[in-house]
Amino acid sequence: MILSPHMLETYEKCPQMYYLKYVKNFSLPQKPFLFETGEKIHALANYFLNNENISKMEKTLNAREKEYFEYLKSSKYFDFDVISTEYNLSCKIDKYWVGGRLDALVKTQDNSYFILDYKTGEIPENAETCFQTIVYLLAVDKFIKEYKSLKFVYLGLKNKTEKIIELTPQTKKSFEEKVIKTCKKIELNVFEKRENCDTCEYKNFCN
């Protein structure tokens, strides 16, 4: 099984929630409209970076979506060489497989690589240590092997901000240790319940 960043984040937040969601497969109703803007922006960015004609699609954007996309298109990262977009990538850390879907991977002429992630909401407060950052950096590190630098870039479209985290020998070691530690607990079925769960969507299913 390949563990995604969301699965690992869920476990870190509450092992019991992970158990209910991914072991018992409890599925809760979702509100599709919450994801519409993000899905539309990701699709447009994918087509744009692959030199597709998106003029008709752009006309369907509302004012907020247009503002988001214009900011994204003006980003310096969209001028770099495109390696891949909307790409599933995984890697093996110790004996555990982790992976996810990259929004985009771009590079400069001097062989510096950037993993791009578009956020229509907020950039994670713990961006330096969250599993999305960790898994994607480790996976791309194994994928390209040789580079001048490798950085994860969160692009916050709502507030027009960005957050950059670079992979270094030191962070790579700590990232691998964190992945292995969490995966071991999942493997050993350590699914204890967290203390504060009043706002948890799964609270009615907990014992």
Disulfide bonds with the S-S distance in Angstrom:
none
